[in-house]
Amino acid sequence: MPKLKSNRAAAKRFKATGGGRVKRSKAYASHILTSKTRKRKRGLRKNDLVDKTNERQIHRLLPYL
């Protein structure tokens, strides 16, 4: 069976954790930051995990994750 290609857009956005979950960065942290509170911007800096309901879709895009 031939090697499967990873979706390159997804590969740049998601990484695997040690426990097999999928890490992602949060949205809305790139521009128009003046209207966002300090607390909100601080929370956006942290990485988050992909929800269990979407993990299967990510693994389909990234077969070797």
PyMOL Python script that loads the backbone (N, CA, C, O; Angstrom):
from pymol import cmd

cmd.read_pdbstr("""\
ATOM      1  N   MET A   1       0.853  -1.185   0.000  1.00  0.00           N
ATOM      2  CA  MET A   1       0.000   0.000   0.000  1.00  0.00           C
ATOM      3  C   MET A   1       0.893   1.241   0.000  1.00  0.00           C
ATOM      4  O   MET A   1       1.875   1.297   0.740  1.00  0.00           O
ATOM      5  N   PRO A   2       0.559   2.233  -0.824  1.00  0.00           N
ATOM      6  CA  PRO A   2       1.412   3.432  -0.879  1.00  0.00           C
ATOM      7  C   PRO A   2       1.287   4.281   0.381  1.00  0.00           C
ATOM      8  O   PRO A   2       0.324   4.168   1.140  1.00  0.00           O
ATOM      9  N   LYS A   3       2.275   5.121   0.576  1.00  0.00           N
ATOM     10  CA  LYS A   3       2.235   6.048   1.709  1.00  0.00           C
ATOM     11  C   LYS A   3       1.107   7.054   1.493  1.00  0.00           C
ATOM     12  O   LYS A   3       0.822   7.451   0.363  1.00  0.00           O
ATOM     13  N   LEU A   4       0.477   7.457   2.580  1.00  0.00           N
ATOM     14  CA  LEU A   4      -0.600   8.445   2.506  1.00  0.00           C
ATOM     15  C   LEU A   4      -0.022   9.840   2.661  1.00  0.00           C
ATOM     16  O   LEU A   4       0.939  10.042   3.404  1.00  0.00           O
ATOM     17  N   LYS A   5      -0.604  10.793   1.966  1.00  0.00           N
ATOM     18  CA  LYS A   5      -0.152  12.173   2.091  1.00  0.00           C
ATOM     19  C   LYS A   5      -0.884  12.855   3.236  1.00  0.00           C
ATOM     20  O   LYS A   5      -2.092  12.695   3.412  1.00  0.00           O
ATOM     21  N   SER A   6      -0.120  13.621   4.009  1.00  0.00           N
ATOM     22  CA  SER A   6      -0.716  14.432   5.062  1.00  0.00           C
ATOM     23  C   SER A   6      -1.246  15.718   4.459  1.00  0.00           C
ATOM     24  O   SER A   6      -0.678  16.239   3.499  1.00  0.00           O
ATOM     25  N   ASN A   7      -2.324  16.226   5.012  1.00  0.00           N
ATOM     26  CA  ASN A   7      -2.823  17.528   4.598  1.00  0.00           C
ATOM     27  C   ASN A   7      -1.879  18.575   5.184  1.00  0.00           C
ATOM     28  O   ASN A   7      -1.756  18.679   6.404  1.00  0.00           O
ATOM     29  N   ARG A   8      -1.216  19.346   4.333  1.00  0.00           N
ATOM     30  CA  ARG A   8      -0.152  20.250   4.790  1.00  0.00           C
ATOM     31  C   ARG A   8      -0.703  21.414   5.613  1.00  0.00           C
ATOM     32  O   ARG A   8      -0.036  21.886   6.533  1.00  0.00           O
ATOM     33  N   ALA A   9      -1.896  21.874   5.297  1.00  0.00           N
ATOM     34  CA  ALA A   9      -2.500  22.961   6.083  1.00  0.00           C
ATOM     35  C   ALA A   9      -2.763  22.485   7.509  1.00  0.00           C
ATOM     36  O   ALA A   9      -2.519  23.219   8.466  1.00  0.00           O
ATOM     37  N   ALA A  10      -3.255  21.268   7.649  1.00  0.00           N
ATOM     38  CA  ALA A  10      -3.528  20.711   8.972  1.00  0.00           C
ATOM     39  C   ALA A  10      -2.230  20.418   9.720  1.00  0.00           C
ATOM     40  O   ALA A  10      -2.167  20.582  10.938  1.00  0.00           O
ATOM     41  N   ALA A  11      -1.201  19.988   9.007  1.00  0.00           N
ATOM     42  CA  ALA A  11       0.077  19.645   9.635  1.00  0.00           C
ATOM     43  C   ALA A  11       0.719  20.864  10.300  1.00  0.00           C
ATOM     44  O   ALA A  11       1.437  20.731  11.291  1.00  0.00           O
ATOM     45  N   LYS A  12       0.455  22.043   9.752  1.00  0.00           N
ATOM     46  CA  LYS A  12       1.012  23.270  10.322  1.00  0.00           C
ATOM     47  C   LYS A  12       0.226  23.738  11.543  1.00  0.00           C
ATOM     48  O   LYS A  12       0.726  24.547  12.325  1.00  0.00           O
ATOM     49  N   ARG A  13      -0.990  23.242  11.714  1.00  0.00           N
ATOM     50  CA  ARG A  13      -1.869  23.730  12.784  1.00  0.00           C
ATOM     51  C   ARG A  13      -1.997  22.800  13.978  1.00  0.00           C
ATOM     52  O   ARG A  13      -2.355  23.247  15.068  1.00  0.00           O
ATOM     53  N   PHE A  14      -1.713  21.520  13.796  1.00  0.00           N
ATOM     54  CA  PHE A  14      -1.941  20.539  14.853  1.00  0.00           C
ATOM     55  C   PHE A  14      -0.687  19.740  15.150  1.00  0.00           C
ATOM     56  O   PHE A  14       0.099  19.432  14.255  1.00  0.00           O
ATOM     57  N   LYS A  15      -0.510  19.404  16.436  1.00  0.00           N
ATOM     58  CA  LYS A  15       0.601  18.555  16.877  1.00  0.00           C
ATOM     59  C   LYS A  15       0.037  17.530  17.849  1.00  0.00           C
ATOM     60  O   LYS A  15      -0.988  17.765  18.488  1.00  0.00           O
ATOM     61  N   ALA A  16       0.714  16.394  17.955  1.00  0.00           N
ATOM     62  CA  ALA A  16       0.277  15.347  18.876  1.00  0.00           C
ATOM     63  C   ALA A  16       0.869  15.582  20.255  1.00  0.00           C
ATOM     64  O   ALA A  16       1.987  16.081  20.384  1.00  0.00           O
ATOM     65  N   THR A  17       0.112  15.219  21.287  1.00  0.00           N
ATOM     66  CA  THR A  17       0.635  15.257  22.654  1.00  0.00           C
ATOM     67  C   THR A  17       1.202  13.877  22.976  1.00  0.00           C
ATOM     68  O   THR A  17       1.050  12.938  22.194  1.00  0.00           O
ATOM     69  N   GLY A  18       1.847  13.762  24.113  1.00  0.00           N
ATOM     70  CA  GLY A  18       2.414  12.480  24.507  1.00  0.00           C
ATOM     71  C   GLY A  18       1.365  11.406  24.708  1.00  0.00           C
ATOM     72  O   GLY A  18       1.621  10.225  24.475  1.00  0.00           O
ATOM     73  N   GLY A  19       0.185  11.818  25.139  1.00  0.00           N
ATOM     74  CA  GLY A  19      -0.893  10.862  25.403  1.00  0.00           C
ATOM     75  C   GLY A  19      -1.745  10.545  24.197  1.00  0.00           C
ATOM     76  O   GLY A  19      -2.734   9.822  24.316  1.00  0.00           O
ATOM     77  N   GLY A  20      -1.385  11.071  23.030  1.00  0.00           N
ATOM     78  CA  GLY A  20      -2.129  10.767  21.814  1.00  0.00           C
ATOM     79  C   GLY A  20      -3.251  11.729  21.481  1.00  0.00           C
ATOM     80  O   GLY A  20      -3.937  11.552  20.474  1.00  0.00           O
ATOM     81  N   ARG A  21      -3.452  12.746  22.308  1.00  0.00           N
ATOM     82  CA  ARG A  21      -4.461  13.758  21.987  1.00  0.00           C
ATOM     83  C   ARG A  21      -3.871  14.720  20.948  1.00  0.00           C
ATOM     84  O   ARG A  21      -2.706  14.591  20.572  1.00  0.00           O
ATOM     85  N   VAL A  22      -4.671  15.679  20.489  1.00  0.00           N
ATOM     86  CA  VAL A  22      -4.222  16.621  19.460  1.00  0.00           C
ATOM     87  C   VAL A  22      -4.232  18.037  20.029  1.00  0.00           C
ATOM     88  O   VAL A  22      -5.241  18.494  20.566  1.00  0.00           O
ATOM     89  N   LYS A  23      -3.078  18.734  19.903  1.00  0.00           N
ATOM     90  CA  LYS A  23      -2.934  20.103  20.392  1.00  0.00           C
ATOM     91  C   LYS A  23      -3.274  21.077  19.283  1.00  0.00           C
ATOM     92  O   LYS A  23      -3.047  20.796  18.106  1.00  0.00           O
ATOM     93  N   ARG A  24      -3.819  22.224  19.662  1.00  0.00           N
ATOM     94  CA  ARG A  24      -4.110  23.282  18.700  1.00  0.00           C
ATOM     95  C   ARG A  24      -3.880  24.621  19.371  1.00  0.00           C
ATOM     96  O   ARG A  24      -3.861  24.708  20.599  1.00  0.00           O
ATOM     97  N   SER A  25      -3.705  25.672  18.568  1.00  0.00           N
ATOM     98  CA  SER A  25      -3.614  27.009  19.144  1.00  0.00           C
ATOM     99  C   SER A  25      -4.984  27.665  19.029  1.00  0.00           C
ATOM    100  O   SER A  25      -5.807  27.258  18.209  1.00  0.00           O
ATOM    101  N   LYS A  26      -5.223  28.669  19.842  1.00  0.00           N
ATOM    102  CA  LYS A  26      -6.534  29.312  19.885  1.00  0.00           C
ATOM    103  C   LYS A  26      -6.675  30.369  18.793  1.00  0.00           C
ATOM    104  O   LYS A  26      -5.691  30.952  18.338  1.00  0.00           O
ATOM    105  N   ALA A  27      -7.903  30.597  18.389  1.00  0.00           N
ATOM    106  CA  ALA A  27      -8.206  31.584  17.361  1.00  0.00           C
ATOM    107  C   ALA A  27      -8.394  32.962  17.978  1.00  0.00           C
ATOM    108  O   ALA A  27      -8.481  33.095  19.199  1.00  0.00           O
ATOM    109  N   TYR A  28      -8.457  33.980  17.139  1.00  0.00           N
ATOM    110  CA  TYR A  28      -8.736  35.378  17.520  1.00  0.00           C
ATOM    111  C   TYR A  28      -7.595  36.040  18.288  1.00  0.00           C
ATOM    112  O   TYR A  28      -7.836  36.947  19.085  1.00  0.00           O
ATOM    113  N   ALA A  29      -6.356  35.601  18.061  1.00  0.00           N
ATOM    114  CA  ALA A  29      -5.240  36.177  18.815  1.00  0.00           C
ATOM    115  C   ALA A  29      -4.283  36.974  17.934  1.00  0.00           C
ATOM    116  O   ALA A  29      -3.204  37.355  18.388  1.00  0.00           O
ATOM    117  N   SER A  30      -4.660  37.230  16.683  1.00  0.00           N
ATOM    118  CA  SER A  30      -3.680  37.812  15.767  1.00  0.00           C
ATOM    119  C   SER A  30      -3.795  39.314  15.533  1.00  0.00           C
ATOM    120  O   SER A  30      -2.773  39.986  15.390  1.00  0.00           O
ATOM    121  N   HIS A  31      -5.001  39.857  15.491  1.00  0.00           N
ATOM    122  CA  HIS A  31      -5.117  41.301  15.230  1.00  0.00           C
ATOM    123  C   HIS A  31      -6.357  41.869  15.899  1.00  0.00           C
ATOM    124  O   HIS A  31      -7.178  41.130  16.444  1.00  0.00           O
ATOM    125  N   ILE A  32      -6.482  43.183  15.853  1.00  0.00           N
ATOM    126  CA  ILE A  32      -7.516  43.942  16.582  1.00  0.00           C
ATOM    127  C   ILE A  32      -7.460  43.571  18.067  1.00  0.00           C
ATOM    128  O   ILE A  32      -8.472  43.223  18.676  1.00  0.00           O
ATOM    129  N   LEU A  33      -6.263  43.654  18.626  1.00  0.00           N
ATOM    130  CA  LEU A  33      -6.063  43.250  20.014  1.00  0.00           C
ATOM    131  C   LEU A  33      -6.390  44.368  20.996  1.00  0.00           C
ATOM    132  O   LEU A  33      -6.517  44.120  22.195  1.00  0.00           O
ATOM    133  N   THR A  34      -6.528  45.595  20.500  1.00  0.00           N
ATOM    134  CA  THR A  34      -6.790  46.722  21.399  1.00  0.00           C
ATOM    135  C   THR A  34      -8.166  46.621  22.058  1.00  0.00           C
ATOM    136  O   THR A  34      -8.356  47.087  23.182  1.00  0.00           O
ATOM    137  N   SER A  35      -9.115  46.016  21.362  1.00  0.00           N
ATOM    138  CA  SER A  35     -10.463  45.915  21.917  1.00  0.00           C
ATOM    139  C   SER A  35     -10.642  44.707  22.825  1.00  0.00           C
ATOM    140  O   SER A  35     -11.686  44.560  23.460  1.00  0.00           O
ATOM    141  N   LYS A  36      -9.639  43.845  22.893  1.00  0.00           N
ATOM    142  CA  LYS A  36      -9.732  42.659  23.751  1.00  0.00           C
ATOM    143  C   LYS A  36      -9.083  42.936  25.095  1.00  0.00           C
ATOM    144  O   LYS A  36      -8.091  43.660  25.180  1.00  0.00           O
ATOM    145  N   THR A  37      -9.646  42.361  26.138  1.00  0.00           N
ATOM    146  CA  THR A  37      -9.131  42.610  27.480  1.00  0.00           C
ATOM    147  C   THR A  37      -7.800  41.885  27.684  1.00  0.00           C
ATOM    148  O   THR A  37      -7.472  40.935  26.972  1.00  0.00           O
ATOM    149  N   ARG A  38      -7.055  42.354  28.662  1.00  0.00           N
ATOM    150  CA  ARG A  38      -5.759  41.765  28.986  1.00  0.00           C
ATOM    151  C   ARG A  38      -5.916  40.291  29.369  1.00  0.00           C
ATOM    152  O   ARG A  38      -5.116  39.440  28.979  1.00  0.00           O
ATOM    153  N   LYS A  39      -6.957  40.021  30.133  1.00  0.00           N
ATOM    154  CA  LYS A  39      -7.223  38.647  30.578  1.00  0.00           C
ATOM    155  C   LYS A  39      -7.525  37.725  29.388  1.00  0.00           C
ATOM    156  O   LYS A  39      -7.054  36.589  29.327  1.00  0.00           O
ATOM    157  N   ARG A  40      -8.313  38.238  28.455  1.00  0.00           N
ATOM    158  CA  ARG A  40      -8.685  37.446  27.282  1.00  0.00           C
ATOM    159  C   ARG A  40      -7.468  37.150  26.410  1.00  0.00           C
ATOM    160  O   ARG A  40      -7.297  36.027  25.935  1.00  0.00           O
ATOM    161  N   LYS A  41      -6.619  38.164  26.198  1.00  0.00           N
ATOM    162  CA  LYS A  41      -5.412  37.981  25.383  1.00  0.00           C
ATOM    163  C   LYS A  41      -4.441  37.000  26.031  1.00  0.00           C
ATOM    164  O   LYS A  41      -3.778  36.222  25.345  1.00  0.00           O
ATOM    165  N   ARG A  42      -4.363  37.045  27.354  1.00  0.00           N
ATOM    166  CA  ARG A  42      -3.492  36.134  28.086  1.00  0.00           C
ATOM    167  C   ARG A  42      -3.973  34.688  27.925  1.00  0.00           C
ATOM    168  O   ARG A  42      -3.167  33.765  27.805  1.00  0.00           O
ATOM    169  N   GLY A  43      -5.277  34.509  27.926  1.00  0.00           N
ATOM    170  CA  GLY A  43      -5.848  33.177  27.733  1.00  0.00           C
ATOM    171  C   GLY A  43      -5.654  32.645  26.327  1.00  0.00           C
ATOM    172  O   GLY A  43      -5.541  31.436  26.122  1.00  0.00           O
ATOM    173  N   LEU A  44      -5.615  33.536  25.371  1.00  0.00           N
ATOM    174  CA  LEU A  44      -5.436  33.123  23.977  1.00  0.00           C
ATOM    175  C   LEU A  44      -4.012  32.654  23.676  1.00  0.00           C
ATOM    176  O   LEU A  44      -3.781  31.973  22.676  1.00  0.00           O
ATOM    177  N   ARG A  45      -3.058  33.015  24.536  1.00  0.00           N
ATOM    178  CA  ARG A  45      -1.670  32.594  24.332  1.00  0.00           C
ATOM    179  C   ARG A  45      -1.480  31.094  24.539  1.00  0.00           C
ATOM    180  O   ARG A  45      -0.602  30.476  23.936  1.00  0.00           O
ATOM    181  N   LYS A  46      -2.309  30.525  25.394  1.00  0.00           N
ATOM    182  CA  LYS A  46      -2.136  29.119  25.748  1.00  0.00           C
ATOM    183  C   LYS A  46      -2.659  28.213  24.640  1.00  0.00           C
ATOM    184  O   LYS A  46      -3.596  28.556  23.920  1.00  0.00           O
ATOM    185  N   ASN A  47      -2.026  27.043  24.523  1.00  0.00           N
ATOM    186  CA  ASN A  47      -2.519  26.035  23.588  1.00  0.00           C
ATOM    187  C   ASN A  47      -3.705  25.325  24.207  1.00  0.00           C
ATOM    188  O   ASN A  47      -3.922  25.386  25.418  1.00  0.00           O
ATOM    189  N   ASP A  48      -4.462  24.658  23.369  1.00  0.00           N
ATOM    190  CA  ASP A  48      -5.636  23.942  23.822  1.00  0.00           C
ATOM    191  C   ASP A  48      -5.639  22.579  23.146  1.00  0.00           C
ATOM    192  O   ASP A  48      -4.845  22.327  22.239  1.00  0.00           O
ATOM    193  N   LEU A  49      -6.527  21.707  23.584  1.00  0.00           N
ATOM    194  CA  LEU A  49      -6.669  20.403  22.951  1.00  0.00           C
ATOM    195  C   LEU A  49      -7.873  20.421  22.022  1.00  0.00           C
ATOM    196  O   LEU A  49      -8.867  21.102  22.271  1.00  0.00           O
ATOM    197  N   VAL A  50      -7.755  19.657  20.949  1.00  0.00           N
ATOM    198  CA  VAL A  50      -8.877  19.505  20.027  1.00  0.00           C
ATOM    199  C   VAL A  50      -9.933  18.677  20.748  1.00  0.00           C
ATOM    200  O   VAL A  50      -9.597  17.732  21.462  1.00  0.00           O
ATOM    201  N   ASP A  51     -11.199  19.020  20.568  1.00  0.00           N
ATOM    202  CA  ASP A  51     -12.287  18.301  21.210  1.00  0.00           C
ATOM    203  C   ASP A  51     -12.325  16.858  20.709  1.00  0.00           C
ATOM    204  O   ASP A  51     -11.984  16.579  19.559  1.00  0.00           O
ATOM    205  N   LYS A  52     -12.739  15.956  21.578  1.00  0.00           N
ATOM    206  CA  LYS A  52     -12.813  14.527  21.233  1.00  0.00           C
ATOM    207  C   LYS A  52     -13.643  14.287  19.971  1.00  0.00           C
ATOM    208  O   LYS A  52     -13.333  13.398  19.178  1.00  0.00           O
ATOM    209  N   THR A  53     -14.700  15.084  19.788  1.00  0.00           N
ATOM    210  CA  THR A  53     -15.588  14.887  18.643  1.00  0.00           C
ATOM    211  C   THR A  53     -14.913  15.219  17.322  1.00  0.00           C
ATOM    212  O   THR A  53     -15.357  14.748  16.275  1.00  0.00           O
ATOM    213  N   ASN A  54     -13.839  16.025  17.342  1.00  0.00           N
ATOM    214  CA  ASN A  54     -13.139  16.407  16.109  1.00  0.00           C
ATOM    215  C   ASN A  54     -11.836  15.655  15.892  1.00  0.00           C
ATOM    216  O   ASN A  54     -11.218  15.788  14.836  1.00  0.00           O
ATOM    217  N   GLU A  55     -11.411  14.871  16.866  1.00  0.00           N
ATOM    218  CA  GLU A  55     -10.117  14.188  16.756  1.00  0.00           C
ATOM    219  C   GLU A  55     -10.059  13.228  15.577  1.00  0.00           C
ATOM    220  O   GLU A  55      -9.022  13.099  14.926  1.00  0.00           O
ATOM    221  N   ARG A  56     -11.164  12.558  15.305  1.00  0.00           N
ATOM    222  CA  ARG A  56     -11.194  11.602  14.204  1.00  0.00           C
ATOM    223  C   ARG A  56     -10.968  12.304  12.865  1.00  0.00           C
ATOM    224  O   ARG A  56     -10.274  11.778  11.994  1.00  0.00           O
ATOM    225  N   GLN A  57     -11.549  13.481  12.704  1.00  0.00           N
ATOM    226  CA  GLN A  57     -11.362  14.255  11.474  1.00  0.00           C
ATOM    227  C   GLN A  57      -9.901  14.663  11.295  1.00  0.00           C
ATOM    228  O   GLN A  57      -9.371  14.617  10.185  1.00  0.00           O
ATOM    229  N   ILE A  58      -9.252  15.063  12.389  1.00  0.00           N
ATOM    230  CA  ILE A  58      -7.850  15.479  12.328  1.00  0.00           C
ATOM    231  C   ILE A  58      -6.968  14.295  11.978  1.00  0.00           C
ATOM    232  O   ILE A  58      -6.041  14.429  11.179  1.00  0.00           O
ATOM    233  N   HIS A  59      -7.245  13.135  12.565  1.00  0.00           N
ATOM    234  CA  HIS A  59      -6.445  11.942  12.267  1.00  0.00           C
ATOM    235  C   HIS A  59      -6.630  11.495  10.823  1.00  0.00           C
ATOM    236  O   HIS A  59      -5.742  10.867  10.247  1.00  0.00           O
ATOM    237  N   ARG A  60      -7.766  11.812  10.243  1.00  0.00           N
ATOM    238  CA  ARG A  60      -7.978  11.496   8.831  1.00  0.00           C
ATOM    239  C   ARG A  60      -7.128  12.411   7.941  1.00  0.00           C
ATOM    240  O   ARG A  60      -6.614  11.984   6.907  1.00  0.00           O
ATOM    241  N   LEU A  61      -6.988  13.669   8.357  1.00  0.00           N
ATOM    242  CA  LEU A  61      -6.155  14.618   7.608  1.00  0.00           C
ATOM    243  C   LEU A  61      -4.664  14.327   7.803  1.00  0.00           C
ATOM    244  O   LEU A  61      -3.854  14.528   6.898  1.00  0.00           O
ATOM    245  N   LEU A  62      -4.320  13.846   9.009  1.00  0.00           N
ATOM    246  CA  LEU A  62      -2.922  13.589   9.353  1.00  0.00           C
ATOM    247  C   LEU A  62      -2.783  12.124   9.769  1.00  0.00           C
ATOM    248  O   LEU A  62      -2.816  11.820  10.962  1.00  0.00           O
ATOM    249  N   PRO A  63      -2.630  11.220   8.814  1.00  0.00           N
ATOM    250  CA  PRO A  63      -2.637   9.797   9.138  1.00  0.00           C
ATOM    251  C   PRO A  63      -1.471   9.364  10.022  1.00  0.00           C
ATOM    252  O   PRO A  63      -1.577   8.341  10.698  1.00  0.00           O
ATOM    253  N   TYR A  64      -0.376  10.095  10.043  1.00  0.00           N
ATOM    254  CA  TYR A  64       0.792   9.687  10.821  1.00  0.00           C
ATOM    255  C   TYR A  64       0.966  10.504  12.093  1.00  0.00           C
ATOM    256  O   TYR A  64       2.054  10.522  12.667  1.00  0.00           O
ATOM    257  N   LEU A  65      -0.083  11.178  12.541  1.00  0.00           N
ATOM    258  CA  LEU A  65      -0.027  11.983  13.759  1.00  0.00           C
ATOM    259  C   LEU A  65      -0.108  11.071  14.964  1.00  0.00           C
ATOM    260  O   LEU A  65      -0.077  11.545  16.100  1.00  0.00           O
TER     261      LEU A  65
END
""", "prot")
cmd.dss("prot")
cmd.show_as("cartoon", "prot")
cmd.util.cbc("prot")
cmd.orient("prot")
